[in-house]
Amino acid sequence: MDRTRRAHSAALCVIAPTQRYFGNAPWSDDGRDFSVATHARDLARFVNALSHDRVTLVGWSYGAAVCLATAAEQPASVQRLILYEPAIVSFVTAPLEAQAAATDRQDMTAEARRRVGQGDLPGAVRTFMDGVNDQEHAFDSLPTTVQQIMLENGRTLPLLFAAPQPILSCQDLGRLAHTRLVVLQGDSTRTFYKVAAKWATACVPGATLITVPDARHLMPVEDQERFTDLILDLLNRTR
């Protein structure tokens, strides 16, 4: 993790780490270790190095998958999980829903994968964001600063598409019985994320699934103020 941002309030200390391969720092290798498993191990080490007894992990999309894998591996270290549309479906046990999610993932990434193969990383970023949001010109409508960050991280897309799919079972998630899990999904999100949110919640005893009105997958960066208020409200309510 090459950069960490901290924000303090009277009640919260928020730490936002930049994980391996993300950000603009040079890589120490060719990216061969890029995976949910790698980032989950890195995050677990980071959490264990903190002085806090148990932490709250908040994640979105790929980051939410990393948080989920970290908590499943070290449930004693994680008190709460608040996840917006985790990008992982390995724990889905219903064959038809698992197939529907896999097909939808292929559909939403196909054009971005094609552009990666052509070496067009900026074009891949744009079409990938349009795909995950299931909406044309979704990338173009994002704030300029968000677009810039996404384009800077475009070099991770080939790694993401080539990375092994995480193996996290419903039984693995059952270890989180003593972790408060809240999963959020947009009401207009696509099938892949709906299946992921539904099953992440179903596999964890006592978990809560919340549907956010007028929201898609990019809601955390499309409407940052609304998303921040939503997370703060959940943190206060689940304290």
N, C-alpha and C positions, 0 to 999 in steps of 0.2 A: 504494500500500500504506500503510494508515493506522496499522498497529500491527505491531510485530515482537516476538516473544518469543524469548529465547535461553536455552539450557540447556547448561551445560558439564559435561564429565566429564574424567577423565584421558585419554580417548582420543577423545572426540567433542565437536564444537561443533554444536549443533542450533539452527537458526533457523527459526521458523514464522511466515512473513509472512501478514498478512491482506490479501487482494487487493482490487482495485477493486470496489466495490459490495457487498462483504461487510462484516460487522461492523456497528456502529451509527453510524458516522460519516455525516454528510450527503453526498449525492452531488454531484459538481460538474456533473452534467448529468441528463438524464431516464433514463439507463441505456441509451441507444441503442447504445453500443459494447460491451455485454455479449456476450462470445463466447469460445470456447476460443482463437481467434487473438489476441484482445486480451490475455487473461490470459497467454498464452504469451509474447507480446512483453514484457509487464510483467515477467514472471519472468526472461526472458533479460536484461533491463536490470539487474534486481536482482542476478542472478548475476554479471554482468560488472563490477558495482561492488564486488564482494567482492575481497579480496586473495588468495583461494585460487586455485590453478592450475586444478584441476578439482574439481567438486563431485559429491556424491551427491544425487539427487532422490528423495524418497519421497512417494508420492501415493496417494490413494484416490478412486475413483469419478470425479467431474468433475475433481477435482484431479489424478488420475492421468492423465486425458486431457490436461490442461494440461502436465504434466511430460513426457509423451511428445511432444507437439507442440514443446515447447521444445527437447528433446534432438535431435529430428529436424532442427530448424532450425539448432542450434548444437552439433553432436556433439562438437566439440573442447573444449567447456566442461564436458561432463558425463562423469564417469568411470563412475558406476554409476546405475542406475535400479532402484528397488524399488517395484513398483506392485501395489496390491490392487484387482482388478476395475475396470480402466479403463472409463469410460463412453463408448466410442467404437468404431465398427465400420466406418468409411469405408474401411479397408484390407482388408476381407474380399472375396476375389475369387471365392468359390464362390457362385453366384447363390442356390441353395436356402438356404444358411446365412445369407446376407445378408438374404433375405426373412424367414426365421424370426426373426432378431434384430430386424428392423424391426417385425414383427407383435407380438413380445413386448414391445418398448418401448412400442408404442401401448397394449397391454393394461395394462401396469403404470402408465402415466401418465394413462389416460383419466379416471378419477374426479377426480384432482388437477387436471387441466386444466378439467374441468367446474366445479369449485369456484372455481378462479381466475376463470373467466368470471363467476361469481356474486359475486365480490368477497370470498369467504370464504377469506382467506389462512391462518388457523390451521387450518381444516378441510382445506385443500389440503396443508399441511405434513404433517398426520397421515396422510392417505390416500396421499400420495406415499411416505412412509416405509414404510407398510404394503405399498405396491405394490412398491417396490424390494427389499424383504425377502421378498416373496411370502408374507406371513404376517399374518393379522389381529391387530390390537392390538400390532403390533411397536413403534409409537411409544410407546404407553402403558407398555411394559415397559422403556423406556430410563431411565437415570439422570436425575433432575430437572434437573441442570445441563445435560446434553446436550439435553434437550427445550427448555429455555429458549433455548439458543444457536440451535437449529433454528427456533424460532418467531421469534426476532429477525431471522433471515435469510430469513423467509418472503417478504419483499418482493422477493427475487431470483427467486422462482419464475416470475412472469410474464415476466421477462427471459429466464430459462433456456428456457422453452417457446417463446418467440418468436425466440430466437437462431438464426442460420444453423448448419446442421450442419457440423462441421469437415471440411475436405477434406485428409485425410492418407492417402496411398496406401501400399501394401505396398512399393513402390519407395522411397518417402520413408523408411520405417523401415529399409530396407536400409543407409542411411547410418550406422546405429548399430553397424556391425560391430566397432568398437573400444570400444564402451560395454557394460559388463556389465549385462545386463537380466535381472531376476528378476520374473516375474509370478505373483501368487498369486490363487487363486480358492477360494471356499468349496465344499465338496462338495455342499451343498444349495442353491446359488445358482440363480437362474433363467436361462433360455436366453440372454437378451441378454448377460449378463456372462460366461457360459461361452464363447460365440462370440467375444466381444471378447478374452478372455484367451487362448484357443486361437490366434487369428490374430495377435495382437500378438507372441506367442512365435514363431510360424511365420515371420513376416516378418523377424525379426532373427537374423542368424547367431549361433549359440552361446547363444541365450537359453534360460532355464530356466523351466518352468512347474511350480508347486507347488500341489497341492490340499490345502487345510486341512480337517481333519476337523471335523465338527460345527459348520460355519460357514456363514453366509449373508452377504448384502451388507453388513449393518450390523455385522458382527463387530468392526470397529475401535472402535465405540462401545458395543457390547453387552458386550464383554469386553476392556476397555482394557488390563488387566494382561497378559492372554495375548497380545494383539496386540503390545504393546510388547516383550515378551520375544521374540516371533517376529522382529520387525524387528531388534532388537539382535543376535540370533543370526545373522541373515543378513548384517548389516553386518560382524560379526566374521569370518564365514566367507568373505566375498567381498573382504576387505581385500587 
